[in-house]
């Protein structure tokens, strides 16, 4: 009998894919690169635009604030115009706004263009997995593994691209992203056939209604506090490290590699052995300890803790999305939209608040706050374990991916 484990998919079936799959997967790599692209160049942007750390951190805030709101829109759009048109619409937004970001003359302009980029990325990423699975040969396992590989490669290489191009000018990574996404747009236009529209249209309120389920709401609230910790590391740490773009890019490349490995490979094996809720609670507590040590350690310690945080973040991403998509009876795209709508607000808040907290206190306190939010996330899981445990026990790992993190399905 064939295994459900995507890691059992043969290399032949994985590599023998239609051109449409490779075009979508390639564009997915660039889309995920966009998340960490600006990390190594944040200090350079601040210097080039005479901006403070809190002002530059709004690049993340605007990006993820729009992404959060767009989660209510993506299903509405794709269920009406189809997968291919939704992908192309998202790519067009990224090409235009990433290119405009490179021409910015002020931090306000850059923040605004980054918001448009976030809308495009939300439309693209939320649709790409379904398109890849629908167009792939060799079964869904091979398609999902390709998507996961695109995720890992993009998260790891985004900081590298930002460092390589940003060493010459902070503007070049934005132009580079626009160019690569334009290539992706052309490839998808040529190679991807129109995808069938869903049988039922999604309304704008469906994701909000799905949050009425206690288990889904619990997962979303816990993930909200966790995401504050996650994006404190991603958006504020570059200012603390204060390294050249090359060195900062290398640090976050290592961080991205650990994130990908622990998300795709390590987390499923840990869940099989210890159970989802124990793994999640333990990983959150370890992440809290890691970020506090990061905030109080010397420069070398801060580098090591930044890289190590990628392991805990990878584990947490996997388990959270498993719970979010399995705990309610809502359709998975709807449950995912509601869950992401809540958690991405923390991703928008952390990059702005962390530098502000430093201004109000000192450089250590933002990491203490980040450690505390990770602990709160663990406490929510502990208190609400009754609403989460039943599904966590019944779910069996069949690795899928949704919105940049691994998913487990029934």
C-alpha positions in Angstrom: 0.0 0.0 0.0 1.3 3.5 -0.9 2.5 5.6 2.0 0.9 8.9 2.8 4.3 10.3 3.9 5.5 12.8 1.3 9.1 11.9 2.1 8.3 8.5 0.5 7.6 10.2 -2.8 10.2 9.0 -5.3 12.7 11.5 -6.7 11.4 10.7 -10.2 7.8 11.6 -9.4 9.0 14.7 -7.6 11.1 16.0 -10.5 8.9 14.9 -13.4 6.4 17.8 -13.1 4.6 19.9 -15.8 6.1 23.2 -16.6 3.2 24.9 -14.9 4.2 23.4 -11.6 7.8 24.5 -11.9 6.7 28.0 -12.9 4.4 28.3 -9.9 7.0 26.8 -7.5 9.7 29.1 -8.8 7.5 32.2 -8.3 6.7 30.8 -4.8 10.4 30.8 -3.9 10.6 34.5 -4.8 7.4 35.3 -2.9 8.8 33.7 0.3 12.1 35.5 -0.3 10.2 38.7 0.0 9.4 38.1 3.7 13.1 38.2 4.8 14.5 40.2 2.0 14.7 43.5 3.9 16.2 42.0 7.0 19.9 42.6 6.2 19.3 46.0 4.8 17.1 47.6 7.5 20.1 49.6 8.9 21.1 50.6 5.4 17.5 51.8 4.6 17.4 53.8 7.9 20.7 55.5 7.0 19.8 56.1 3.4 16.4 57.6 4.2 17.5 59.3 7.5 14.9 57.3 9.4 14.8 55.8 12.9 14.6 52.1 13.6 10.9 52.3 14.5 10.1 54.1 11.2 12.0 51.5 9.1 10.3 48.7 11.0 7.0 49.9 9.6 8.1 48.1 6.4 7.1 44.9 8.2 4.1 46.5 9.9 2.5 47.8 6.7 3.3 44.5 4.9 1.7 42.3 7.4 -1.2 44.6 8.3 -2.3 44.5 4.7 -1.6 40.7 4.6 -3.9 40.2 7.6 -6.8 42.1 6.1 -6.2 40.5 2.7 -6.8 37.0 4.2 -10.5 37.9 4.3 -10.3 38.8 0.6 -8.2 36.1 -1.0 -10.8 33.3 -0.8 -13.5 35.7 -2.0 -11.4 36.7 -5.0 -10.0 33.2 -6.0 -13.4 31.6 -5.7 -14.7 34.1 -8.3 -11.9 34.6 -10.8 -10.1 31.3 -10.5 -6.6 30.3 -9.4 -4.5 31.4 -12.4 -6.0 34.9 -12.5 -5.6 35.3 -8.7 -1.9 34.3 -9.0 -1.3 36.7 -11.8 -3.1 39.5 -10.0 -0.9 38.9 -6.9 2.3 38.8 -9.0 1.3 42.0 -10.8 0.9 43.8 -7.5 4.3 42.6 -6.3 6.0 43.6 -9.5 4.6 47.1 -9.4 5.0 47.8 -5.8 8.4 46.2 -5.3 9.7 48.2 -8.2 8.1 51.4 -6.8 9.7 50.6 -3.4 13.1 50.9 -5.0 12.4 54.4 -6.2 11.2 55.7 -2.7 12.5 59.1 -1.7 11.2 58.8 1.9 10.4 56.1 4.5 6.7 57.0 4.2 6.7 56.2 0.5 8.6 53.0 1.1 6.2 51.9 3.8 3.2 52.6 1.5 4.7 50.6 -1.4 5.5 47.8 0.9 1.8 47.6 1.9 0.8 47.1 -1.7 3.5 44.4 -2.0 1.9 42.7 1.0 -1.5 42.6 -0.7 0.0 41.0 -3.8 2.0 38.5 -1.8 -1.2 37.5 0.2 -3.1 36.9 -3.1 -0.3 34.8 -4.5 0.8 32.7 -1.5 -2.7 31.8 -0.4 -3.4 30.4 -3.9 -0.1 28.8 -4.9 -0.4 25.6 -3.0 -3.9 24.7 -4.4 -2.6 25.5 -7.9 0.5 23.3 -7.5 -1.5 20.4 -6.1 -4.1 20.7 -8.9 -1.5 20.8 -11.7 1.1 18.4 -10.3 1.9 14.9 -11.6 2.7 12.0 -9.2 0.2 12.7 -6.5 -0.3 15.4 -4.0 2.6 14.3 -1.8 5.2 15.2 -4.5 3.4 18.5 -5.2 3.3 19.4 -1.5 7.0 18.5 -1.1 7.8 20.8 -4.0 5.9 23.7 -2.3 7.6 23.0 1.0 11.0 23.1 -0.8 10.0 26.4 -2.3 9.1 27.7 1.1 12.4 26.6 2.7 14.5 27.9 -0.2 12.7 31.2 -0.2 12.9 31.8 3.6 16.6 30.9 3.6 17.7 32.8 0.4 15.7 36.0 1.0 18.2 37.5 3.4 21.1 36.4 1.1 19.6 38.2 -1.9 18.9 41.2 0.3 22.6 41.2 1.4 24.1 40.6 -2.0 22.1 43.3 -3.8 21.8 45.6 -0.8 25.6 45.8 -0.3 25.7 48.1 -3.3 22.5 50.0 -2.6 19.4 49.3 -0.4 17.3 50.0 -3.5 18.6 47.0 -5.5 16.9 44.2 -3.6 13.5 45.8 -4.4 14.3 46.1 -8.1 15.7 42.5 -8.1 12.4 41.2 -6.6 10.3 43.1 -9.1 12.4 41.6 -12.0 12.2 38.0 -10.7 8.4 38.3 -10.1 8.0 39.6 -13.6 9.7 36.5 -14.9 7.4 34.4 -12.7 4.4 36.3 -14.1 5.4 35.5 -17.7 6.1 31.8 -16.9 2.7 31.4 -15.3 1.0 33.2 -18.1 2.6 30.9 -20.7 2.7 27.5 -18.9 -0.2 27.4 -16.4 -3.7 26.5 -17.7 -6.7 28.2 -16.2 -7.7 26.4 -13.0 -11.3 25.3 -12.3 -13.3 27.6 -10.0 -14.5 26.2 -6.6 -18.0 24.9 -6.5 -19.0 27.3 -3.7 -18.0 30.9 -3.5 -16.4 32.2 -0.3 -17.9 35.3 1.3 -15.9 38.0 3.1 -17.5 37.1 6.4 -16.9 33.3 6.3 -13.4 33.4 7.9 -14.8 35.6 10.7 -17.7 33.2 11.3 -15.2 30.3 11.5 -13.5 32.0 14.4 -16.7 31.3 16.4 -15.4 27.8 16.9 -13.6 27.7 20.3 -10.7 25.5 19.2 -9.9 27.6 16.1 -10.2 30.8 18.2 -7.8 29.3 20.8 -5.2 28.4 18.2 -5.5 31.8 16.6 -5.1 33.7 19.9 -2.1 31.6 21.0 -0.5 32.1 17.6 -1.1 35.8 17.9 1.1 36.0 21.0 3.7 33.7 19.4 3.8 35.7 16.2 4.7 38.8 18.3 7.8 36.9 19.4 8.6 35.6 16.0 8.5 39.0 14.3 10.4 40.7 17.1 13.3 38.4 16.2 12.8 38.9 12.5 12.4 42.7 12.4 14.2 44.1 15.5 17.2 41.8 15.8 19.0 43.3 12.7 19.3 46.6 14.5 20.7 44.9 17.6 23.2 42.9 15.7 24.2 46.0 13.7 26.2 44.1 11.1 27.1 44.6 7.5 24.4 43.4 5.0 26.6 40.4 4.1 27.1 39.3 7.7 23.5 39.9 8.6 22.4 38.0 5.5 24.5 35.1 6.5 23.0 35.0 10.0 19.5 35.0 8.7 20.3 32.5 6.0 21.4 30.1 8.8 18.2 31.0 10.6 16.1 30.3 7.5 17.8 26.9 7.0 17.0 25.8 10.6 13.4 27.1 10.2 12.9 25.0 7.1 14.6 21.8 8.4 12.7 21.9 11.7 9.4 22.8 10.1 9.5 20.1 7.4 11.6 17.3 8.9 12.0 17.6 12.7 8.5 18.8 13.8 6.5 15.8 12.4 8.8 13.3 14.0 8.6 15.1 17.4 4.8 15.2 17.2 4.7 11.5 16.5 6.7 10.8 19.6 5.5 13.4 22.1 2.2 14.7 20.8 1.4 18.1 19.3 0.5 20.1 22.4 3.5 19.0 24.4 5.8 19.8 21.5 4.2 23.2 21.0 4.2 24.1 24.7 7.8 23.1 25.1 9.0 24.8 22.0 7.3 28.1 23.0 8.9 28.0 26.4 12.3 27.3 24.8 11.8 30.2 22.3 11.0 32.5 25.2 14.2 31.6 27.0 16.2 31.9 23.7 15.0 35.5 23.0 15.6 36.7 26.6 19.2 35.3 26.4 19.5 37.0 23.0 18.5 40.3 24.5 20.9 40.1 27.4 23.9 38.3 25.9 26.9 39.7 24.2 27.2 40.1 20.4 28.3 36.5 19.8 25.5 35.1 22.0 23.0 37.3 20.2 24.1 35.8 16.8 23.8 32.2 18.1 20.4 32.8 19.7 19.1 34.5 16.6 20.1 31.5 14.5 18.8 29.0 17.1 15.4 30.7 17.2 14.8 29.5 13.7 14.6 25.9 15.0 11.8 26.8 17.5 10.0 29.0 15.0 10.0 26.1 12.5 8.5 23.7 15.0 5.9 26.2 16.2 4.8 27.1 12.6 4.1 23.5 11.8 2.1 22.7 14.9 0.1 25.9 15.0 -1.1 25.4 11.4 -1.9 21.8 12.0 -4.2 22.8 14.9 -5.7 25.7 13.0 -6.7 23.6 10.0 -7.8 20.5 11.9 -9.6 21.8 15.0 -12.8 23.1 13.4 -15.3 21.8 10.9 -15.0 24.8 8.6 -13.5 24.3 5.1 -9.7 24.5 5.4 -9.3 27.6 3.2 -11.9 29.4 5.4 -10.3 28.2 8.7 -6.9 29.2 7.4 -8.1 32.7 6.4 -9.7 33.3 9.8 -6.6 32.0 11.7 -4.2 34.0 9.6 -6.4 37.1 9.9 -5.8 37.1 13.7 -2.2 36.0 13.9 -0.8 38.4 11.2 -1.9 41.4 13.3 0.8 40.5 15.7 3.3 40.3 12.9 2.3 43.9 12.1 2.5 45.1 15.7 5.8 43.6 16.8 8.1 45.4 14.3 6.6 48.8 15.3 6.4 48.2 19.0 9.8 46.6 19.6 11.8 49.7 18.6 9.4 51.9 20.5 9.8 49.9 23.7 13.6 50.3 23.3 13.1 54.1 23.0 10.9 54.1 26.2 13.3 51.8 28.2 16.4 50.1 26.9 17.5 47.5 24.3 16.9 44.5 26.6 13.2 45.1 27.3 11.8 44.4 23.8 13.2 40.9 24.2 11.8 40.4 27.6 8.4 41.4 26.2 8.9 39.0 23.3 9.8 36.2 25.8 6.6 37.0 27.8 4.4 36.8 24.7 5.8 33.4 23.9 5.0 32.2 27.4 1.4 33.7 27.1 1.0 31.7 23.9 2.0 28.5 25.8 -0.4 29.3 28.6 -3.3 29.7 26.1 -2.4 26.2 24.8 -2.3 24.9 28.4 -5.6 26.5 29.5 -7.4 25.6 26.2 -5.9 22.2 25.8 -9.4 20.6 26.1 -10.5 22.4 23.0 -7.3 21.5 21.1 -6.3 18.1 22.4 -8.9 16.0 20.8 -8.0 17.1 17.3 -4.3 17.1 18.1 -4.5 13.5 19.1 -6.5 12.4 16.0 -4.5 14.2 13.4 -2.0 12.1 11.5 0.8 13.8 9.7 0.4 14.0 6.0 2.6 17.0 5.3 1.0 19.9 3.4 1.8 23.5 3.5 -0.4 26.6 3.8 0.7 30.3 3.8 4.3 29.6 4.3 4.2 27.0 7.0 3.6 23.3 7.2 0.2 21.8 7.7 -1.1 18.4 8.9 -4.4 17.1 7.6 -6.8 14.3 8.6 
